[in-house]
Amino acid sequence: MLDKASAIETVIRKLKKLPVGRGLDLRTYKRDRSVVILRTAEDDFEVIEDGFDQQRFSEDFKGLKKLLKKLLKREFPRSNKIRVYDVNTDDFL
């Protein structure tokens, strides 16, 4: 579990090391909302928002930090801790 204050930097650092075909699942403490980030190519990511809104985004690495900041603010407004799980792209695409 990560602190919300340092979550974006930690997630970005983990995403740099992930191979293509893997991803991260960010969830609230109660596990009722999630943001899934999947690495689909060397510089392309698929972001799936499942909670207050259900949307899919396709971003490059540069736009990912700004998008994550917006999504964490919307999906996890009162959370202090965020759960992080490793996932495969086969589960979501």
C-alpha positions as CSV (number, residue, x, y, z in Angstrom):
1,M,0.0,0.0,0.0
2,L,1.2,3.5,-0.9
3,D,0.6,6.9,0.6
4,K,-1.5,9.0,-1.7
5,A,1.0,11.9,-1.5
6,S,3.8,9.8,-3.0
7,A,1.8,7.5,-5.1
8,I,2.2,9.2,-8.5
9,E,6.0,9.2,-8.3
10,T,6.2,5.6,-7.2
11,V,3.7,4.5,-9.9
12,I,5.7,6.3,-12.6
13,R,8.9,4.7,-11.4
14,K,7.3,1.2,-11.5
15,L,5.9,1.8,-14.9
16,K,9.3,2.7,-16.4
17,K,10.5,-0.8,-15.4
18,L,7.4,-2.8,-16.5
19,P,7.7,-4.9,-19.7
20,V,5.2,-4.6,-22.5
21,G,2.1,-6.7,-21.7
22,R,2.1,-5.9,-17.9
23,G,0.4,-3.2,-15.9
24,L,-0.5,-1.9,-12.5
25,D,-3.9,-1.9,-10.8
26,L,-4.5,1.0,-8.3
27,R,-7.4,0.5,-5.9
28,T,-8.9,2.2,-2.9
29,Y,-8.6,0.7,0.5
30,K,-12.2,-0.8,0.2
31,R,-11.3,-2.0,-3.4
32,D,-14.5,-0.6,-4.9
33,R,-12.8,1.8,-7.3
34,S,-9.8,1.3,-9.5
35,V,-7.5,2.8,-12.1
36,V,-5.6,0.2,-14.2
37,I,-2.6,1.2,-16.2
38,L,-1.4,-1.2,-18.9
39,R,1.7,-1.0,-21.0
40,T,0.6,-1.8,-24.6
41,A,3.8,-0.7,-26.4
42,E,7.2,0.8,-25.5
43,D,5.8,4.3,-25.1
44,D,2.0,3.7,-25.1
45,F,-0.2,3.0,-22.1
46,E,-3.9,2.1,-21.8
47,V,-5.5,3.6,-18.7
48,I,-8.9,2.1,-17.6
49,E,-10.9,4.1,-15.0
50,D,-13.5,2.0,-13.1
51,G,-15.3,3.8,-10.3
52,F,-17.2,7.0,-10.3
53,D,-16.7,7.1,-14.1
54,Q,-16.0,4.3,-16.5
55,Q,-13.6,5.4,-19.2
56,R,-10.6,4.3,-21.2
57,F,-7.6,6.5,-22.2
58,S,-4.7,6.0,-24.4
59,E,-1.6,8.0,-23.4
60,D,2.1,8.2,-24.1
61,F,4.6,8.4,-21.2
62,K,4.7,12.2,-21.1
63,G,0.9,12.7,-20.7
64,L,0.6,9.9,-18.2
65,K,1.6,11.8,-15.1
66,K,-1.0,14.6,-15.7
67,L,-3.7,12.0,-16.4
68,L,-2.9,10.1,-13.3
69,K,-3.0,13.2,-11.2
70,K,-6.5,14.0,-12.5
71,L,-7.8,10.4,-12.1
72,L,-6.5,10.0,-8.6
73,K,-8.1,13.2,-7.5
74,R,-11.5,12.1,-9.0
75,E,-11.5,8.4,-8.0
76,F,-9.7,8.6,-4.7
77,P,-10.8,11.9,-3.1
78,R,-10.8,10.9,0.5
79,S,-8.3,8.0,0.4
80,N,-5.0,8.2,2.2
81,K,-3.7,4.8,1.1
82,I,-3.8,3.2,-2.3
83,R,-3.4,-0.5,-3.0
84,V,-1.2,-1.5,-6.0
85,Y,-1.3,-4.8,-7.8
86,D,0.6,-6.2,-10.8
87,V,-1.6,-7.4,-13.7
88,N,-1.4,-8.8,-17.2
89,T,-2.9,-7.1,-20.2
90,D,-4.7,-10.3,-21.1
91,D,-7.1,-9.8,-18.2
92,F,-8.3,-6.4,-19.4
93,L,-8.0,-6.2,-23.2
